[in-house]
Amino acid sequence: MEPQRSFFRKVDVPDHAHYIVAFFVLVIGTLGVAGNALVIFAFYSNKKLRTVPNYFIMNLAVSDFLMAITQSPIFFINCLYKEWVFGELGCKMYAFCGALFGITSMITLLAISIDRYLVITKPLQAIQWTSKRRTSLAIVLVWLYSLAWSLAPLVGWSSYIPEGLMTSCTWDYVTSTSANKSYTLMLCCFVFFIPLGIISYCYLFMFLAIRSAGRDLEKLGTHIRKSTLVQQQSIRNEWKLAKIAFVVIIVYVLSWSPYACVALIAWAG
């Protein structure tokens, strides 16, 4: 019984701390489920929305919907009980789902950034590369990549345990073992910091391409051809979608950066 007690120990904090967390989990979970369900419904009910770029948006909505619906109710119930109440298997499954859907969201944002980068900076090549089949393949690869990282703690590379106020579960970034420390470092690098670096690179060169196109347009002045105007308008439309995605990415990074930093602080001892 002793290992069980240590695994599901309570944290000595005032009750209201748990109830405050429960309130925010309820609000965020409700908004996450409802908002992403509306996006999914809109995609399936309106054929005009089923464009190739929107497949990535749809995948993001699905992963965020599943994240909200698998995490929030369980987290909320545990906050009310002020401890983890779903057993060791429940903890592993909860953490696995959180890892799978959270990583899928991040890598989908990376895929959206690369897609926008290619369309804006290499429009002619993008026409040849972009198709529903290739986009679907990219989405499958996103899920397989996320699945590999999520399964690792279940097969011995790190492990899933209760964390924080002991009302949620995640990978073990606290216990100082070689497996835990290597997994934490690799996960933070290949799921957060490296994708974030690639996203930053894509948006920097997208911005430079848009600025360069605007300057070229000014130089041409009245001698501009209609085909050039159409091309410029097309790029600007693609940039609008890229800006919307950029806002989502910024919010995502601001949400997860504190968590990534805490994990690395624990990793460093």
C-alpha positions as CSV (number, residue, x, y, z in Angstrom):
1,M,0.0,0.0,0.0
2,E,2.9,2.4,0.6
3,P,3.7,2.9,-3.2
4,Q,0.0,3.6,-3.8
5,R,0.0,6.3,-1.0
6,S,3.0,8.0,-2.5
7,F,1.6,7.8,-6.0
8,F,-1.7,9.4,-5.1
9,R,-0.7,11.6,-2.2
10,K,-2.6,14.8,-1.3
11,V,-1.0,18.2,-1.4
12,D,-1.3,20.4,1.7
13,V,-3.0,23.5,0.2
14,P,-6.2,25.3,1.2
15,D,-9.4,23.9,-0.3
16,H,-10.2,27.1,-2.1
17,A,-7.1,26.6,-4.2
18,H,-8.6,23.4,-5.7
19,Y,-12.0,25.1,-6.2
20,I,-10.4,28.1,-8.0
21,V,-8.6,25.7,-10.4
22,A,-11.8,23.7,-10.8
23,F,-13.7,26.9,-11.9
24,F,-11.1,27.8,-14.6
25,V,-11.0,24.2,-15.8
26,L,-14.7,24.2,-16.1
27,V,-14.8,27.5,-18.1
28,I,-11.9,26.6,-20.4
29,G,-13.2,23.1,-20.9
30,T,-16.7,24.3,-21.8
31,L,-15.4,26.9,-24.2
32,G,-12.9,24.4,-25.7
33,V,-15.6,21.8,-26.4
34,A,-18.2,24.2,-27.6
35,G,-15.9,26.3,-29.8
36,N,-14.1,23.5,-31.5
37,A,-17.4,21.6,-32.0
38,L,-18.8,24.6,-33.9
39,V,-15.7,24.7,-36.1
40,I,-16.1,20.9,-36.9
41,F,-19.8,21.4,-37.6
42,A,-19.1,24.3,-39.9
43,F,-16.5,22.4,-41.8
44,Y,-18.8,19.4,-42.4
45,S,-21.9,21.4,-43.1
46,N,-20.4,23.9,-45.6
47,K,-18.7,22.4,-48.7
48,K,-17.1,25.8,-49.5
49,L,-15.0,25.5,-46.4
50,R,-13.4,22.2,-47.4
51,T,-10.4,23.7,-49.0
52,V,-6.9,22.2,-48.6
53,P,-5.6,24.8,-46.1
54,N,-8.8,24.3,-44.0
55,Y,-7.9,20.6,-43.6
56,F,-5.2,21.6,-41.2
57,I,-7.5,24.0,-39.4
58,M,-10.0,21.1,-39.1
59,N,-7.3,18.8,-37.7
60,L,-6.4,21.5,-35.1
61,A,-10.1,21.8,-34.1
62,V,-10.4,18.0,-33.7
63,S,-7.3,17.7,-31.6
64,D,-8.3,20.7,-29.4
65,F,-11.8,19.3,-29.0
66,L,-10.5,15.9,-27.9
67,M,-8.1,17.6,-25.6
68,A,-10.9,19.6,-23.9
69,I,-13.3,16.7,-23.7
70,T,-10.9,14.1,-22.3
71,Q,-9.0,16.4,-19.9
72,S,-11.4,19.0,-18.4
73,P,-14.2,16.7,-16.9
74,I,-11.6,14.5,-15.2
75,F,-9.5,17.4,-14.0
76,F,-12.7,19.2,-12.7
77,I,-13.9,16.1,-10.7
78,N,-10.4,15.6,-9.2
79,C,-10.3,19.3,-8.1
80,L,-13.6,18.8,-6.3
81,Y,-12.3,15.7,-4.5
82,K,-8.9,17.5,-4.0
83,E,-7.0,14.4,-5.1
84,W,-6.6,12.0,-8.0
85,V,-9.6,9.5,-7.8
86,F,-9.3,7.5,-11.0
87,G,-6.5,5.1,-10.1
88,E,-3.2,4.4,-11.7
89,L,-4.6,3.2,-15.0
90,G,-6.8,6.2,-15.2
91,C,-3.8,8.5,-14.6
92,K,-1.9,6.9,-17.4
93,M,-4.8,7.1,-19.9
94,Y,-5.5,10.7,-18.9
95,A,-1.9,11.7,-19.3
96,F,-1.6,9.8,-22.6
97,C,-4.6,11.6,-24.1
98,G,-3.3,15.0,-22.9
99,A,0.1,14.3,-24.4
100,L,-1.3,13.0,-27.7
101,F,-3.8,15.8,-28.3
102,G,-1.5,18.5,-27.0
103,I,1.4,17.5,-29.2
104,T,-0.9,17.0,-32.2
105,S,-2.1,20.6,-31.7
106,M,1.5,22.0,-31.6
107,I,2.7,20.0,-34.7
108,T,-0.5,20.9,-36.6
109,L,0.3,24.6,-36.0
110,L,3.8,23.8,-37.4
111,A,2.2,22.2,-40.4
112,I,-0.1,25.2,-40.9
113,S,3.0,27.6,-40.7
114,I,4.9,25.5,-43.3
115,D,1.9,25.4,-45.6
116,R,1.4,29.2,-45.4
117,Y,5.2,29.7,-45.9
118,L,5.2,27.6,-49.1
119,V,2.1,29.2,-50.5
120,I,3.3,32.8,-49.9
121,T,7.1,32.5,-50.6
122,K,7.0,29.7,-53.3
123,P,3.5,30.0,-54.9
124,L,4.3,28.2,-58.2
125,Q,5.9,25.2,-56.4
126,A,3.0,25.2,-53.9
127,I,0.5,24.7,-56.6
128,Q,2.3,21.5,-57.7
129,W,2.8,20.3,-54.1
130,T,-0.6,21.1,-52.6
131,S,-3.3,18.5,-52.9
132,K,-5.9,16.9,-50.7
133,R,-4.0,13.6,-50.8
134,R,-0.7,15.2,-49.7
135,T,-2.4,17.3,-47.0
136,S,-4.1,14.2,-45.7
137,L,-0.8,12.4,-45.6
138,A,0.8,15.3,-43.7
139,I,-2.0,15.1,-41.2
140,V,-1.5,11.3,-40.7
141,L,2.2,12.0,-40.2
142,V,1.4,14.6,-37.6
143,W,-0.7,12.1,-35.6
144,L,1.9,9.3,-35.9
145,Y,4.6,11.7,-34.7
146,S,2.5,12.7,-31.7
147,L,1.5,9.1,-31.0
148,A,5.2,8.1,-30.8
149,W,6.0,10.7,-28.2
150,S,2.8,9.9,-26.2
151,L,3.4,6.1,-26.2
152,A,7.0,6.4,-24.9
153,P,6.2,6.8,-21.2
154,L,3.8,3.8,-21.4
155,V,6.7,1.6,-22.7
156,G,9.3,2.7,-20.2
157,W,10.9,5.9,-21.5
158,S,9.8,8.1,-18.5
159,S,6.4,7.4,-17.0
160,Y,3.0,9.1,-16.3
161,I,2.3,10.2,-12.8
162,P,0.1,12.7,-10.9
163,E,1.5,16.3,-10.9
164,G,1.0,19.7,-9.4
165,L,-1.9,19.7,-6.9
166,M,-2.1,15.9,-7.6
167,T,-5.4,16.4,-9.5
168,S,-3.9,15.9,-13.0
169,C,-1.3,13.6,-14.5
170,T,1.5,14.1,-17.0
171,W,5.0,12.6,-17.7
172,D,7.4,12.4,-14.8
173,Y,9.7,15.5,-15.2
174,V,10.4,15.6,-11.4
175,T,12.1,12.3,-10.6
176,S,15.8,12.5,-11.4
177,T,16.5,9.4,-13.5
178,S,18.3,9.2,-16.8
179,A,15.1,8.0,-18.6
180,N,13.0,10.8,-17.2
181,K,15.6,13.5,-17.8
182,S,16.4,12.4,-21.4
183,Y,12.6,12.2,-22.2
184,T,11.9,15.6,-20.7
185,L,14.7,17.3,-22.6
186,M,13.9,15.6,-25.9
187,L,10.2,16.3,-25.6
188,C,10.7,20.0,-24.9
189,C,13.1,20.3,-27.8
190,F,11.4,18.2,-30.5
191,V,7.8,19.1,-29.6
192,F,8.0,22.7,-28.4
193,F,11.3,24.6,-29.0
194,I,12.3,23.3,-32.4
195,P,8.8,23.6,-33.9
196,L,8.6,27.1,-32.4
197,G,11.9,27.9,-34.1
198,I,10.6,26.6,-37.5
199,I,7.4,28.5,-37.1
200,S,9.3,31.7,-36.3
201,Y,11.5,31.2,-39.4
202,C,8.4,30.6,-41.6
203,Y,6.6,33.8,-40.4
204,L,9.8,35.9,-40.7
205,F,10.2,35.0,-44.4
206,M,6.5,35.3,-45.1
207,F,6.6,38.8,-43.7
208,L,9.7,39.7,-45.8
209,A,8.0,38.2,-48.9
210,I,4.9,40.2,-48.4
211,R,6.9,43.4,-47.9
212,S,9.0,42.8,-50.9
213,A,5.9,42.1,-53.1
214,G,4.4,45.4,-51.8
215,R,7.5,47.4,-52.8
216,D,7.6,45.8,-56.2
217,L,4.0,46.7,-56.7
218,E,4.8,50.4,-55.9
219,K,7.7,50.4,-58.3
220,L,5.6,49.1,-61.2
221,G,3.0,51.8,-60.6
222,T,0.6,52.4,-63.5
223,H,2.5,50.0,-65.8
224,I,1.2,47.0,-63.9
225,R,-0.6,44.1,-65.6
226,K,-3.9,42.6,-64.6
227,S,-2.3,39.2,-64.0
228,T,0.2,40.7,-61.5
229,L,-2.6,42.4,-59.6
230,V,-4.5,39.1,-59.3
231,Q,-1.3,37.4,-58.1
232,Q,-0.7,40.1,-55.5
233,Q,-4.3,39.9,-54.3
234,S,-4.0,36.1,-54.0
235,I,-0.9,36.4,-51.9
236,R,-2.6,39.0,-49.7
237,N,-5.6,36.6,-49.1
238,E,-3.2,33.8,-48.2
239,W,-1.4,36.3,-45.8
240,K,-4.8,37.0,-44.1
241,L,-5.2,33.3,-43.3
242,A,-1.5,33.2,-42.1
243,K,-2.2,36.1,-39.7
244,I,-5.2,34.3,-38.2
245,A,-3.0,31.2,-37.7
246,F,-0.3,33.4,-36.2
247,V,-2.7,34.7,-33.5
248,V,-3.6,31.1,-32.6
249,I,0.1,30.2,-32.4
250,I,0.9,33.1,-30.2
251,V,-1.9,32.2,-27.8
252,Y,-0.8,28.5,-27.8
253,V,2.8,29.4,-27.1
254,L,1.9,31.9,-24.3
255,S,-0.3,29.1,-22.8
256,W,2.3,26.4,-22.8
257,S,5.6,28.3,-22.3
258,P,5.2,28.5,-18.5
259,Y,4.6,24.7,-18.4
260,A,7.6,24.0,-20.6
261,C,9.8,26.3,-18.4
262,V,8.7,24.6,-15.2
263,A,9.4,21.2,-16.7
264,L,12.9,22.3,-17.6
265,I,13.5,23.9,-14.2
266,A,12.5,20.5,-12.6
267,W,14.8,18.8,-15.2
268,A,17.7,20.9,-14.1
269,G,17.1,20.0,-10.5
